[in-house]
């Protein structure tokens, strides 16, 4: 399994375009059938944890849409790509629908791409700020 920096860049760009456009089927198509997918964080944040199959990954993105209002801010800061790896930093602001509390999240995403599919996804986010926004 191999990916060039150009392929990795194309996949990452497509990920953000499809995520931002609400294209869940198109987003899921970017992932391999089995993915090393992890979002560590507080247990009261419903999207944290590990996943592998596309059905679990679909649940992750569906949960984000169900729990959060529309993005009030979503900016990409830096993208670093080497072969089949990309690390993307950014900042977003959302409001938790169940509590009405907003949070600002400085994040980093590490994508691993092989054979033009995402095979690894690690999201590092401000779990303290997000957890606090879920606390009633």
Buried (B, 14 or more C-beta within 10 A) or exposed (E): EEBEBEBBBBBBEBBBEBBEEEEBEBBBEBBBEEBBBBBEBEEEBBBBBEBBBBEEBBBBBEBEEEBBEEEEEBEBEEBEBEBBBBBBBBBBEBBBEEBEBBBBBEBBBBBBBBEBBBBBBBBBBBBEBBBBBBEE
